[in-house]
Amino acid sequence: MRFILFLLLLMYCADSSGQGFTNWIVGDTTDFITTNYQNGIVLAGGGGDNDDAMQWMLERAAGGDVVIIRASNSDGYNPYFYQELGVEVNSVETIRFDDISAASDDYVIRRIREAEVLFIAGGDQYDYYQYWKDNEIEDAINYLINEKRITVGGTSAGMAILGNAYYTPSAGSLTTSQALSNPFHPNVDILGNDDFINTPYLSSVVTDTHYDQRERAGRHVVFLARLVHDYGQRSFGIACNEYTAVCIDGNGLGYVYGEYPEFEDYAYFLQSNCQDDFSPETIQDEAPLTWNRGNAAVKVYRLPGNIAGSNYFDLNNWETGEGGDWQNWFVIDGELSQIETLNGDCSETLTSTFEIDNENVLTVSPNPFQQNIRIKISHPQSSHQTIRIFNLMGQVLLEKQFSGKEINLRLEQLPAGHYVASVGNERVYIQKNP
């Protein structure tokens, strides 16, 4: 009988749906008092939870209480956080918001403020926007982050609202093709900035999730372009693939957890270029986006996540990282291109331009390069071109035909040094760095 009573206490569920919420509790229902918790932010890409990142988060509760808030589904996180990850905590409670009345409930507000870790589950971020913005739940979340200074995490929709900029569509979720062809598509109806969750190190940062799986890079670039256009300031972004998480400690270092190289578990850190004019060249309703800026409109640090979370990016300066590689992303007439670059110097375009005649221009980027190079001719004389790569002795090292205006080449087999690239009768010098 004692054992049965213990289990009933352990798995207590209080159905308070008449008050606008339902909650489930596992563990000790008495508030655990501790001051040893640590602050941080967890951004998880959805599709499944990374155990190592979730353990990192729970350990920062220092044995205290964990609260999950959501607007759909039920208590699936309770046993996962309380028992399955091997991190001891006092209790885990899930509070599901069934309607907006829960946002003014004294119990809900008190339990959120008592948490030593708060986790925002997946679902529909528009529900969170409706239920929490400009009320006591928004105040409670900001209190936990900025005054009590605990660790707050979110996955999928939960991650989507943790940047100081945020995307919360009221209807359909924006696709990359919709965004690039029209940056003011109706599905970009709510793109807010600096008026909801106030998270350290995430100023002007808009997040995105399920990244490579749902091909969201293009729409994410559009979010950054819109923020530049709408607010007249540089914009930033953090994105995660599914099963990948960025864990940001109190010093602003974002450690990436995943299972690379077994899986393509990447996080992406995006920033608009810091050139004198970093705004999109063409951004208007019902017209394709052009945001080029010398083939370097957006500087991106791509960082693979591993089980140790040893690869990191420094959000204090958005320049320093360990374990990743830099890329330039840019959009021309609604088409996104992604090319490798040498470093995060955001004013460095690494593009060489050669005028062939009064109408024709040949561009090579990046130049110098490390592995990949992109060669484009503005007005090709025929539908089929031939690209040749020579060494300085005149020996042909590569010859390849291509159609259209451009070709992307992977030249990792070449040793570092200087080479000549030719298209038709035109020759340009290119350089490969180690």
C-alpha positions as CSV (number, residue, x, y, z in Angstrom):
1,M,0.0,0.0,0.0
2,R,2.8,2.4,0.8
3,F,4.4,1.6,-2.5
4,I,1.2,2.3,-4.3
5,L,0.7,5.6,-2.5
6,F,4.3,6.6,-3.4
7,L,3.7,5.9,-7.1
8,L,0.5,7.9,-7.0
9,L,2.4,10.9,-5.5
10,L,5.3,10.4,-7.9
11,M,3.1,10.4,-11.0
12,Y,0.5,12.9,-9.8
13,C,-1.6,14.5,-12.5
14,A,-3.8,17.5,-11.8
15,D,-6.4,18.1,-14.5
16,S,-7.1,21.8,-14.3
17,S,-8.5,22.1,-17.8
18,G,-11.4,24.1,-16.4
19,Q,-8.9,26.8,-15.5
20,G,-7.3,26.9,-18.9
21,F,-4.5,24.5,-18.3
22,T,-3.6,20.8,-17.6
23,N,-0.6,19.8,-15.6
24,W,1.3,16.6,-14.8
25,I,3.9,16.3,-12.0
26,V,6.5,13.6,-11.3
27,G,8.6,13.7,-8.2
28,D,8.4,15.9,-5.1
29,T,5.6,18.4,-5.3
30,T,7.3,20.6,-2.7
31,D,9.3,23.5,-4.2
32,F,13.1,22.7,-4.0
33,I,15.1,25.7,-2.7
34,T,18.6,26.0,-4.1
35,T,20.8,28.8,-5.4
36,N,23.4,26.6,-7.1
37,Y,21.7,26.5,-10.5
38,Q,23.4,28.0,-13.6
39,N,22.2,30.2,-16.3
40,G,22.2,29.3,-20.0
41,I,20.1,28.8,-23.1
42,V,19.4,25.6,-25.1
43,L,18.3,25.8,-28.7
44,A,17.2,22.4,-30.1
45,G,16.3,21.8,-33.7
46,G,13.3,19.5,-33.1
47,G,12.6,16.1,-34.7
48,G,13.9,14.4,-31.5
49,D,15.9,15.3,-28.5
50,N,19.6,15.1,-28.2
51,D,20.3,13.3,-24.9
52,D,23.7,15.0,-24.3
53,A,22.2,18.5,-24.7
54,M,19.3,17.7,-22.4
55,Q,21.7,16.3,-19.8
56,W,23.7,19.5,-20.0
57,M,20.5,21.5,-19.4
58,L,19.3,19.3,-16.5
59,E,22.6,19.4,-14.7
60,R,22.3,23.2,-14.5
61,A,19.2,22.8,-12.3
62,A,21.5,21.7,-9.5
63,G,18.8,19.2,-8.3
64,G,16.0,21.7,-8.5
65,D,12.6,21.7,-10.2
66,V,12.1,21.4,-14.0
67,V,9.0,22.9,-15.6
68,I,7.9,22.2,-19.2
69,I,5.4,24.6,-20.8
70,R,3.6,23.8,-24.0
71,A,0.2,24.3,-25.8
72,S,-0.4,20.8,-27.2
73,N,0.2,17.1,-26.4
74,S,0.8,15.9,-22.8
75,D,3.5,14.8,-20.4
76,G,6.0,12.9,-22.5
77,Y,8.9,14.9,-21.2
78,N,8.2,14.0,-17.5
79,P,9.7,10.5,-17.4
80,Y,12.4,11.4,-19.9
81,F,13.7,14.3,-17.8
82,Y,13.0,12.7,-14.4
83,Q,14.4,9.2,-14.9
84,E,15.8,8.3,-18.3
85,L,18.7,10.8,-18.6
86,G,20.3,9.9,-15.2
87,V,20.3,13.5,-13.9
88,E,18.8,13.9,-10.5
89,V,16.2,16.6,-10.2
90,N,13.6,17.3,-7.5
91,S,10.6,17.3,-9.8
92,V,9.5,17.6,-13.4
93,E,6.1,19.3,-14.1
94,T,4.5,19.8,-17.5
95,I,1.9,22.6,-17.8
96,R,-0.1,22.6,-21.0
97,F,-1.9,25.8,-21.9
98,D,-5.3,25.0,-23.1
99,D,-6.4,28.6,-23.6
100,I,-5.2,32.1,-22.7
101,S,-6.9,32.1,-19.3
102,A,-4.0,30.0,-18.0
103,A,-1.7,33.0,-18.5
104,S,-3.3,34.8,-15.6
105,D,-3.6,31.7,-13.3
106,D,-1.7,32.2,-10.0
107,Y,-0.6,28.5,-9.8
108,V,0.8,28.6,-13.4
109,I,2.7,31.8,-12.8
110,R,4.1,30.7,-9.5
111,R,5.3,27.3,-10.7
112,I,7.1,28.8,-13.7
113,R,8.8,31.4,-11.5
114,E,9.9,28.6,-9.1
115,A,11.7,26.6,-11.8
116,E,15.4,26.0,-11.8
117,V,15.1,24.9,-15.5
118,L,12.4,25.9,-17.9
119,F,11.9,24.0,-21.1
120,I,9.5,25.1,-23.9
121,A,8.3,22.1,-25.9
122,G,7.5,21.9,-29.7
123,G,4.2,22.6,-31.3
124,D,2.9,25.8,-32.9
125,Q,4.8,29.0,-32.0
126,Y,1.8,31.1,-32.9
127,D,0.0,29.5,-29.9
128,Y,2.9,30.7,-27.7
129,Y,2.7,34.1,-29.2
130,Q,-1.1,34.3,-28.5
131,Y,-1.0,32.8,-25.0
132,W,2.2,34.4,-23.6
133,K,3.0,37.7,-25.3
134,D,2.4,40.9,-23.4
135,N,1.2,39.2,-20.2
136,E,2.5,37.6,-17.0
137,I,3.9,34.5,-18.7
138,E,6.1,36.7,-20.9
139,D,7.2,38.5,-17.7
140,A,7.8,35.2,-15.9
141,I,10.0,33.8,-18.7
142,N,12.0,37.1,-18.8
143,Y,12.4,37.0,-15.1
144,L,13.8,33.5,-15.2
145,I,16.3,34.4,-17.9
146,N,17.4,37.9,-16.8
147,E,16.8,38.1,-13.0
148,K,16.8,34.6,-11.5
149,R,19.2,33.6,-14.3
150,I,18.4,29.9,-14.7
151,T,18.8,27.8,-17.9
152,V,15.9,28.1,-20.3
153,G,15.6,25.8,-23.3
154,G,13.3,25.2,-26.3
155,T,12.9,22.8,-29.1
156,S,11.3,23.4,-32.5
157,A,8.5,26.0,-31.8
158,G,10.1,26.5,-28.4
159,M,13.4,27.4,-30.0
160,A,11.6,29.7,-32.5
161,I,10.6,32.2,-29.8
162,L,13.9,32.3,-27.9
163,G,15.6,34.7,-30.2
164,N,15.0,38.4,-29.6
165,A,13.7,38.4,-33.1
166,Y,11.1,35.8,-33.9
167,Y,8.9,34.3,-36.7
168,T,5.4,33.2,-35.6
169,P,3.1,32.6,-38.6
170,S,-0.6,32.7,-38.0
171,A,-1.4,30.6,-41.0
172,G,0.8,28.4,-43.1
173,S,4.5,27.9,-42.4
174,L,6.6,29.8,-45.0
175,T,8.6,27.7,-47.5
176,T,11.9,28.7,-49.0
177,S,10.5,29.0,-52.5
178,Q,7.7,31.3,-51.3
179,A,10.2,33.4,-49.3
180,L,12.8,33.8,-52.0
181,S,10.2,34.6,-54.7
182,N,8.4,37.1,-52.4
183,P,10.0,38.3,-49.2
184,F,6.6,39.9,-48.2
185,H,4.7,36.7,-48.8
186,P,1.5,36.5,-46.6
187,N,3.0,33.7,-44.6
188,V,5.6,36.2,-43.2
189,D,2.8,37.9,-41.4
190,I,4.5,38.0,-38.0
191,L,8.2,38.7,-37.9
192,G,8.8,40.5,-34.6
193,N,11.8,42.1,-33.0
194,D,12.8,43.0,-29.5
195,D,9.3,42.9,-28.0
196,F,8.8,39.4,-26.6
197,I,11.5,37.2,-25.0
198,N,14.7,39.1,-24.1
199,T,17.5,36.6,-24.2
200,P,21.2,37.5,-23.6
201,Y,23.5,37.1,-26.6
202,L,20.5,36.8,-29.0
203,S,19.9,40.4,-29.8
204,S,18.6,40.7,-33.4
205,V,18.8,36.9,-33.7
206,V,16.0,35.0,-35.4
207,T,16.2,31.2,-35.1
208,D,15.1,28.4,-37.4
209,T,14.7,24.6,-36.9
210,H,14.4,21.4,-38.8
211,Y,16.9,23.2,-41.0
212,D,18.4,20.9,-43.7
213,Q,15.5,18.4,-43.4
214,R,13.0,21.0,-44.5
215,E,15.3,23.1,-46.7
216,R,14.9,26.2,-44.7
217,A,18.1,28.0,-45.4
218,G,16.6,30.2,-48.0
219,R,13.7,31.4,-45.9
220,H,16.0,32.0,-43.0
221,V,18.1,34.4,-45.2
222,V,14.8,36.1,-46.1
223,F,14.1,36.6,-42.4
224,L,17.5,38.3,-42.0
225,A,16.8,40.4,-45.1
226,R,13.4,41.5,-43.8
227,L,14.9,42.4,-40.4
228,V,17.5,44.6,-42.2
229,H,14.9,46.2,-44.3
230,D,12.3,46.6,-41.5
231,Y,14.5,47.8,-38.7
232,G,17.6,49.3,-40.5
233,Q,20.1,47.3,-38.5
234,R,22.3,44.2,-39.0
235,S,20.5,40.9,-38.4
236,F,21.7,37.5,-37.1
237,G,20.4,34.0,-37.1
238,I,21.0,30.6,-35.4
239,A,19.6,27.4,-36.9
240,C,19.8,23.7,-36.0
241,N,19.2,20.5,-37.9
242,E,17.0,17.9,-36.3
243,Y,18.5,16.1,-33.3
244,T,21.1,19.0,-33.0
245,A,21.2,21.5,-30.2
246,V,23.2,24.7,-29.3
247,C,23.9,25.0,-25.6
248,I,24.8,28.6,-24.7
249,D,26.6,29.0,-21.3
250,G,26.7,32.1,-19.1
251,N,29.8,33.3,-20.9
252,G,28.1,33.4,-24.3
253,L,29.8,30.3,-25.8
254,G,27.4,28.2,-27.9
255,Y,28.4,24.5,-27.8
256,V,26.9,22.2,-30.4
257,Y,25.7,18.7,-29.5
258,G,24.9,16.1,-32.2
259,E,26.3,12.9,-33.6
260,Y,28.5,14.1,-36.5
261,P,30.0,12.5,-38.5
262,E,27.5,9.6,-38.3
263,F,24.7,12.1,-39.0
264,E,24.6,15.5,-40.6
265,D,24.0,17.2,-37.3
266,Y,24.9,20.9,-38.0
267,A,24.1,24.2,-36.4
268,Y,24.4,27.4,-38.4
269,F,25.3,30.9,-37.2
270,L,24.3,33.6,-39.7
271,Q,25.1,37.3,-39.8
272,S,24.4,40.0,-42.3
273,N,27.6,41.5,-43.8
274,C,29.1,44.5,-42.1
275,Q,29.9,46.4,-45.3
276,D,29.0,50.1,-45.4
277,D,25.8,49.1,-47.2
278,F,24.7,45.7,-46.1
279,S,21.0,46.0,-47.1
280,P,19.4,43.9,-49.9
281,E,19.7,45.3,-53.4
282,T,16.1,44.3,-54.2
283,I,13.5,43.6,-51.6
284,Q,9.9,44.4,-52.4
285,D,6.5,42.8,-52.4
286,E,5.8,40.2,-55.1
287,A,9.4,40.4,-56.5
288,P,12.3,37.9,-56.1
289,L,14.9,38.8,-53.5
290,T,18.3,39.9,-54.5
291,W,20.8,40.2,-51.7
292,N,24.2,39.8,-53.1
293,R,26.7,42.3,-51.8
294,G,29.7,40.9,-53.6
295,N,28.6,37.3,-53.1
296,A,28.8,37.8,-49.4
297,A,25.5,39.1,-48.2
298,V,25.4,36.7,-45.2
299,K,28.4,35.3,-43.4
300,V,27.7,31.8,-42.0
301,Y,29.6,29.6,-39.6
302,R,28.6,26.0,-40.0
303,L,29.4,23.9,-37.0
304,P,29.0,20.1,-36.6
305,G,27.7,18.9,-33.3
306,N,29.3,15.9,-31.5
307,I,28.4,13.9,-28.4
308,A,31.0,15.9,-26.3
309,G,29.7,19.3,-27.4
310,S,33.3,20.4,-27.9
311,N,32.7,22.5,-31.0
312,Y,31.7,26.0,-30.2
313,F,30.9,29.5,-31.5
314,D,31.5,32.7,-29.5
315,L,28.4,34.8,-29.5
316,N,30.2,37.7,-27.9
317,N,31.9,38.7,-31.1
318,W,30.3,36.4,-33.8
319,E,33.8,35.9,-35.2
320,T,35.5,33.1,-33.2
321,G,34.7,29.4,-33.4
322,E,36.2,26.0,-33.1
323,G,35.5,23.0,-35.3
324,G,33.4,24.6,-38.1
325,D,33.8,26.3,-41.5
326,W,32.9,29.6,-42.9
327,Q,30.6,30.2,-45.9
328,N,29.1,33.1,-47.9
329,W,25.4,33.0,-48.7
330,F,23.8,35.3,-51.2
331,V,20.7,35.5,-53.3
332,I,20.4,36.7,-56.9
333,D,16.9,37.0,-58.4
334,G,15.4,34.6,-55.9
335,E,18.2,32.0,-56.1
336,L,20.3,31.1,-53.0
337,S,24.0,30.3,-53.4
338,Q,26.3,29.0,-50.7
339,I,30.0,29.1,-51.2
340,E,33.0,28.4,-48.9
341,T,35.1,31.2,-47.7
342,L,38.3,31.5,-45.6
343,N,37.2,33.3,-42.5
344,G,34.5,35.3,-40.8
345,D,35.8,38.8,-41.8
346,C,32.3,40.0,-42.7
347,S,33.5,42.8,-45.0
348,E,35.7,40.5,-47.0
349,T,33.9,39.4,-50.2
350,L,36.6,37.2,-51.6
351,T,35.3,37.8,-55.1
352,S,37.5,38.6,-58.1
353,T,35.8,40.4,-61.1
354,F,37.3,40.6,-64.6
355,E,35.8,42.6,-67.4
356,I,36.0,40.8,-70.7
357,D,34.4,43.5,-72.8
358,N,31.9,46.3,-72.5
359,E,29.1,43.8,-71.7
360,N,30.6,40.7,-70.4
361,V,32.1,40.2,-66.9
362,L,33.7,37.1,-65.4
363,T,33.5,36.6,-61.6
364,V,35.4,34.1,-59.5
365,S,34.5,33.4,-55.9
366,P,35.8,32.9,-53.4
367,N,39.3,33.8,-54.5
368,P,41.5,32.7,-52.8
369,F,39.6,29.4,-52.1
370,Q,40.1,26.3,-50.1
371,Q,38.0,23.5,-51.7
372,N,35.2,24.9,-53.8
373,I,35.2,27.7,-56.4
374,R,32.4,29.3,-58.4
375,I,33.0,30.8,-61.8
376,K,30.3,32.8,-63.6
377,I,30.2,34.6,-66.9
378,S,27.6,37.3,-67.2
379,H,26.8,36.9,-70.9
380,P,28.1,33.6,-72.3
381,Q,28.7,33.5,-76.1
382,S,27.2,30.0,-76.4
383,S,25.0,27.7,-74.5
384,H,28.0,25.4,-73.7
385,Q,31.2,26.6,-72.1
386,T,34.5,24.8,-71.3
387,I,36.4,25.5,-68.1
388,R,40.0,24.6,-67.8
389,I,42.4,24.8,-64.8
390,F,46.1,25.1,-65.5
391,N,49.2,25.2,-63.3
392,L,51.7,27.9,-63.9
393,M,53.7,25.6,-66.3
394,G,50.7,25.5,-68.6
395,Q,49.7,21.9,-67.9
396,V,45.9,21.3,-68.0
397,L,44.9,19.8,-64.6
398,L,41.1,19.8,-65.1
399,E,38.8,20.3,-68.1
400,K,35.0,20.3,-67.8
401,Q,32.0,21.5,-69.9
402,F,29.1,23.3,-68.5
403,S,25.9,24.9,-69.7
404,G,24.5,28.2,-68.7
405,K,26.3,31.0,-67.0
406,E,28.1,29.4,-64.1
407,I,29.9,26.3,-62.7
408,N,30.8,25.2,-59.2
409,L,34.0,23.2,-58.9
410,R,35.4,21.1,-56.1
411,L,39.2,21.4,-56.2
412,E,40.2,19.9,-53.0
413,Q,42.7,17.6,-54.8
414,L,44.8,20.5,-55.8
415,P,47.7,21.5,-53.5
416,A,47.9,25.0,-52.2
417,G,49.3,27.4,-54.8
418,H,48.5,29.6,-57.8
419,Y,46.6,28.4,-60.9
420,V,45.0,29.8,-64.0
421,A,41.4,29.3,-64.9
422,S,40.2,29.8,-68.5
423,V,36.7,30.1,-69.9
424,G,36.8,30.4,-73.7
425,N,39.6,32.8,-74.5
426,E,39.7,34.4,-71.1
427,R,42.2,33.5,-68.4
428,V,42.2,34.5,-64.8
429,Y,44.5,33.8,-61.9
430,I,43.1,31.9,-58.9
431,Q,44.7,31.0,-55.6
432,K,44.2,27.9,-53.4
433,N,45.0,28.3,-49.7
434,P,45.9,25.5,-47.3
